[in-house]
Amino acid sequence: MKKDTGKTRYILLGLMSKRPQTGYSIKKSIENEFRHFWQESFGQIYPTLKLLVEQGLAETTETETVQNRRQTITYTITNKGRAELKQWLSEAPDVEKLRYEILLKVSFGTATDLDTIDQHLDAFIGRNEKALAEMEGFLAFFGGLEDQGCEQLGSELTALCGKYLYTAMKDWAVAAKKKILDQKELEHETKNT
């Protein structure tokens, strides 16, 4: 069983503040909405849900589904949980930590050939284009909900951040490929002179 990361509790409380959740629906919400910038495993979610209930920050309701006779446990945030979430939201966020393996490979790229780094950059561009298309899709979806009030504003703002980040990373990779091409041409000219 994984230990609670410290932030897991706030993600769970935040999701429960929107609506009651099952452990499965929480995992799916994280995978669908947050996967580009945050991950949580079932090994983190379920122990943290149990802890939130023990601390009086959430409560459970059990229902039996008729089809497969399984018990479904739904978690709901309590007033105490809302107060803790509100307190956490008022605190300054931790400094973001950037971890991109591609940057390590580029940094140490002189230990291999430039074609290898160029291929890594091509794949990186493709991943960022795909993620950028997803962000554009989210933004189009949220744009259609403007008359719904501010319920989706936070999700829209995170998608907007994703759009800018993925655009910047793609643009960096395109510029890096240009520099590699320039370096290859320079090396080719040097060999031929």
C-alpha positions as a Markdown table, in Angstrom:
| # | Residue | x | y | z |
|---|---|---|---|---|
| 1 | Met | 0.0 | 0.0 | 0.0 |
| 2 | Lys | 1.4 | 3.4 | -1.1 |
| 3 | Lys | 1.7 | 6.2 | 1.4 |
| 4 | Asp | -0.5 | 9.2 | 0.9 |
| 5 | Thr | 1.6 | 11.8 | -1.0 |
| 6 | Gly | 0.1 | 14.7 | 0.9 |
| 7 | Lys | -1.6 | 16.2 | -2.1 |
| 8 | Thr | -3.7 | 13.2 | -2.9 |
| 9 | Arg | -6.1 | 14.1 | -0.1 |
| 10 | Tyr | -6.8 | 17.5 | -1.6 |
| 11 | Ile | -7.4 | 16.1 | -5.1 |
| 12 | Leu | -9.9 | 13.7 | -3.7 |
| 13 | Leu | -11.6 | 16.4 | -1.6 |
| 14 | Gly | -11.6 | 18.7 | -4.6 |
| 15 | Leu | -13.3 | 16.1 | -6.8 |
| 16 | Met | -15.8 | 15.3 | -4.0 |
| 17 | Ser | -16.6 | 19.0 | -3.7 |
| 18 | Lys | -18.0 | 18.9 | -7.2 |
| 19 | Arg | -20.1 | 15.8 | -6.6 |
| 20 | Pro | -20.1 | 12.5 | -4.6 |
| 21 | Gln | -17.6 | 10.0 | -6.1 |
| 22 | Thr | -16.7 | 6.4 | -6.1 |
| 23 | Gly | -13.0 | 5.4 | -6.0 |
| 24 | Tyr | -13.4 | 4.3 | -9.6 |
| 25 | Ser | -15.0 | 7.6 | -10.7 |
| 26 | Ile | -12.2 | 9.5 | -8.9 |
| 27 | Lys | -9.5 | 7.5 | -10.8 |
| 28 | Lys | -11.3 | 8.1 | -14.1 |
| 29 | Ser | -11.7 | 11.8 | -13.4 |
| 30 | Ile | -8.0 | 12.1 | -12.7 |
| 31 | Glu | -7.1 | 10.1 | -15.8 |
| 32 | Asn | -9.4 | 12.2 | -18.0 |
| 33 | Glu | -9.0 | 15.7 | -16.7 |
| 34 | Phe | -5.6 | 15.8 | -14.9 |
| 35 | Arg | -3.5 | 13.2 | -16.7 |
| 36 | His | -1.4 | 15.8 | -18.5 |
| 37 | Phe | -0.2 | 17.3 | -15.2 |
| 38 | Trp | -1.0 | 15.0 | -12.3 |
| 39 | Gln | -1.2 | 11.2 | -11.7 |
| 40 | Glu | -2.6 | 9.2 | -8.8 |
| 41 | Ser | -2.8 | 5.4 | -8.6 |
| 42 | Phe | -5.5 | 3.2 | -7.0 |
| 43 | Gly | -2.8 | 2.4 | -4.4 |
| 44 | Gln | -2.9 | 6.1 | -3.4 |
| 45 | Ile | -6.6 | 6.8 | -3.8 |
| 46 | Tyr | -8.2 | 4.0 | -1.7 |
| 47 | Pro | -6.0 | 4.4 | 1.4 |
| 48 | Thr | -6.4 | 8.1 | 1.2 |
| 49 | Leu | -10.2 | 7.8 | 0.9 |
| 50 | Lys | -10.2 | 5.5 | 4.0 |
| 51 | Leu | -8.1 | 8.1 | 5.9 |
| 52 | Leu | -10.4 | 11.0 | 4.9 |
| 53 | Val | -13.4 | 9.0 | 6.2 |
| 54 | Glu | -11.5 | 8.2 | 9.5 |
| 55 | Gln | -10.7 | 11.9 | 9.9 |
| 56 | Gly | -14.3 | 13.0 | 9.3 |
| 57 | Leu | -13.4 | 14.8 | 6.0 |
| 58 | Ala | -15.6 | 12.5 | 3.9 |
| 59 | Glu | -18.4 | 10.1 | 4.6 |
| 60 | Thr | -19.5 | 7.0 | 2.7 |
| 61 | Thr | -22.8 | 5.6 | 1.4 |
| 62 | Glu | -23.1 | 2.0 | 0.3 |
| 63 | Thr | -25.5 | 0.9 | -2.4 |
| 64 | Glu | -26.0 | -2.5 | -3.9 |
| 65 | Thr | -26.2 | -2.7 | -7.7 |
| 66 | Val | -29.0 | -5.1 | -8.8 |
| 67 | Gln | -27.2 | -6.4 | -11.9 |
| 68 | Asn | -24.1 | -7.9 | -10.3 |
| 69 | Arg | -25.0 | -7.7 | -6.6 |
| 70 | Arg | -21.9 | -5.7 | -5.8 |
| 71 | Gln | -21.7 | -3.0 | -3.2 |
| 72 | Thr | -20.8 | 0.4 | -4.5 |
| 73 | Ile | -19.2 | 2.8 | -2.0 |
| 74 | Thr | -19.8 | 6.5 | -2.7 |
| 75 | Tyr | -17.7 | 9.1 | -1.0 |
| 76 | Thr | -19.1 | 12.6 | -0.1 |
| 77 | Ile | -17.2 | 15.5 | 1.3 |
| 78 | Thr | -18.2 | 16.8 | 4.7 |
| 79 | Asn | -18.3 | 20.4 | 6.0 |
| 80 | Lys | -15.0 | 19.6 | 7.8 |
| 81 | Gly | -13.6 | 18.4 | 4.5 |
| 82 | Arg | -14.8 | 21.5 | 2.7 |
| 83 | Ala | -13.1 | 23.6 | 5.3 |
| 84 | Glu | -9.8 | 21.7 | 4.9 |
| 85 | Leu | -10.0 | 22.0 | 1.1 |
| 86 | Lys | -10.7 | 25.7 | 1.4 |
| 87 | Gln | -7.7 | 26.1 | 3.7 |
| 88 | Trp | -5.4 | 24.3 | 1.3 |
| 89 | Leu | -6.6 | 26.3 | -1.7 |
| 90 | Ser | -5.7 | 29.5 | 0.2 |
| 91 | Glu | -2.1 | 28.4 | 0.6 |
| 92 | Ala | 0.6 | 29.2 | -2.0 |
| 93 | Pro | 1.3 | 26.2 | -4.2 |
| 94 | Asp | 4.6 | 24.4 | -4.1 |
| 95 | Val | 7.2 | 25.4 | -6.7 |
| 96 | Glu | 6.6 | 23.4 | -9.8 |
| 97 | Lys | 9.2 | 20.8 | -10.7 |
| 98 | Leu | 9.9 | 20.2 | -14.4 |
| 99 | Arg | 10.9 | 16.7 | -15.4 |
| 100 | Tyr | 11.4 | 16.0 | -19.1 |
| 101 | Glu | 13.6 | 13.1 | -20.0 |
| 102 | Ile | 13.9 | 14.5 | -23.5 |
| 103 | Leu | 15.8 | 17.5 | -22.0 |
| 104 | Leu | 18.3 | 15.1 | -20.4 |
| 105 | Lys | 18.8 | 13.3 | -23.7 |
| 106 | Val | 19.3 | 16.5 | -25.6 |
| 107 | Ser | 21.6 | 17.8 | -22.9 |
| 108 | Phe | 23.8 | 14.7 | -23.2 |
| 109 | Gly | 23.2 | 14.4 | -26.9 |
| 110 | Thr | 26.8 | 14.8 | -27.9 |
| 111 | Ala | 27.4 | 11.3 | -26.5 |
| 112 | Thr | 25.4 | 9.9 | -29.4 |
| 113 | Asp | 24.7 | 11.0 | -33.0 |
| 114 | Leu | 22.5 | 13.9 | -33.9 |
| 115 | Asp | 20.1 | 11.7 | -35.9 |
| 116 | Thr | 19.1 | 9.9 | -32.7 |
| 117 | Ile | 18.4 | 13.2 | -30.9 |
| 118 | Asp | 16.5 | 14.4 | -34.1 |
| 119 | Gln | 14.3 | 11.2 | -33.9 |
| 120 | His | 13.6 | 11.8 | -30.2 |
| 121 | Leu | 12.6 | 15.4 | -31.1 |
| 122 | Asp | 10.2 | 14.2 | -33.9 |
| 123 | Ala | 8.5 | 11.8 | -31.4 |
| 124 | Phe | 8.3 | 14.7 | -28.9 |
| 125 | Ile | 6.7 | 17.0 | -31.4 |
| 126 | Gly | 4.1 | 14.3 | -32.2 |
| 127 | Arg | 3.2 | 13.8 | -28.6 |
| 128 | Asn | 2.9 | 17.5 | -28.0 |
| 129 | Glu | 0.7 | 17.9 | -31.2 |
| 130 | Lys | -1.6 | 15.2 | -29.9 |
| 131 | Ala | -1.8 | 16.7 | -26.4 |
| 132 | Leu | -2.4 | 20.2 | -28.0 |
| 133 | Ala | -5.2 | 18.8 | -30.1 |
| 134 | Glu | -6.8 | 17.3 | -26.9 |
| 135 | Met | -6.5 | 20.7 | -25.1 |
| 136 | Glu | -8.1 | 22.4 | -28.1 |
| 137 | Gly | -10.9 | 19.8 | -27.9 |
| 138 | Phe | -11.4 | 20.5 | -24.2 |
| 139 | Leu | -11.4 | 24.3 | -24.8 |
| 140 | Ala | -14.0 | 23.9 | -27.5 |
| 141 | Phe | -16.1 | 21.8 | -25.2 |
| 142 | Phe | -15.9 | 24.3 | -22.3 |
| 143 | Gly | -16.6 | 27.1 | -24.7 |
| 144 | Gly | -19.9 | 25.5 | -25.4 |
| 145 | Leu | -20.7 | 25.6 | -21.7 |
| 146 | Glu | -20.3 | 29.3 | -21.2 |
| 147 | Asp | -24.0 | 29.7 | -20.4 |
| 148 | Gln | -23.6 | 27.2 | -17.5 |
| 149 | Gly | -21.9 | 29.7 | -15.2 |
| 150 | Cys | -18.4 | 29.2 | -13.7 |
| 151 | Glu | -18.8 | 25.5 | -12.7 |
| 152 | Gln | -16.3 | 24.5 | -15.4 |
| 153 | Leu | -14.0 | 27.6 | -15.2 |
| 154 | Gly | -11.2 | 25.7 | -13.4 |
| 155 | Ser | -11.2 | 22.9 | -15.9 |
| 156 | Glu | -11.2 | 25.4 | -18.8 |
| 157 | Leu | -8.2 | 27.3 | -17.2 |
| 158 | Thr | -6.2 | 24.1 | -16.8 |
| 159 | Ala | -6.9 | 23.2 | -20.4 |
| 160 | Leu | -5.8 | 26.7 | -21.5 |
| 161 | Cys | -2.5 | 26.3 | -19.5 |
| 162 | Gly | -2.0 | 22.9 | -21.3 |
| 163 | Lys | -2.5 | 24.6 | -24.7 |
| 164 | Tyr | 0.2 | 27.1 | -23.9 |
| 165 | Leu | 2.6 | 24.6 | -22.4 |
| 166 | Tyr | 2.3 | 22.1 | -25.3 |
| 167 | Thr | 2.5 | 24.8 | -27.9 |
| 168 | Ala | 5.7 | 26.1 | -26.2 |
| 169 | Met | 7.3 | 22.6 | -26.0 |
| 170 | Lys | 6.4 | 21.8 | -29.6 |
| 171 | Asp | 7.9 | 25.2 | -30.7 |
| 172 | Trp | 11.1 | 24.5 | -28.7 |
| 173 | Ala | 11.4 | 21.0 | -30.3 |
| 174 | Val | 11.0 | 22.5 | -33.8 |
| 175 | Ala | 13.6 | 25.2 | -33.1 |
| 176 | Ala | 15.9 | 22.5 | -31.6 |
| 177 | Lys | 15.5 | 20.4 | -34.8 |
| 178 | Lys | 16.5 | 23.5 | -36.9 |
| 179 | Lys | 19.7 | 23.9 | -34.8 |
| 180 | Ile | 20.5 | 20.2 | -35.3 |
| 181 | Leu | 20.0 | 20.6 | -39.0 |
| 182 | Asp | 22.3 | 23.7 | -39.0 |
| 183 | Gln | 24.9 | 21.8 | -37.1 |
| 184 | Lys | 24.7 | 18.8 | -39.5 |
| 185 | Glu | 25.2 | 21.2 | -42.5 |
| 186 | Leu | 28.1 | 22.9 | -40.7 |
| 187 | Glu | 29.7 | 19.5 | -40.1 |
| 188 | His | 29.1 | 18.4 | -43.7 |
| 189 | Glu | 30.7 | 21.6 | -45.0 |
| 190 | Thr | 33.7 | 21.2 | -42.7 |
| 191 | Lys | 34.2 | 17.6 | -43.9 |
| 192 | Asn | 34.1 | 18.7 | -47.5 |
| 193 | Thr | 36.6 | 21.5 | -47.2 |
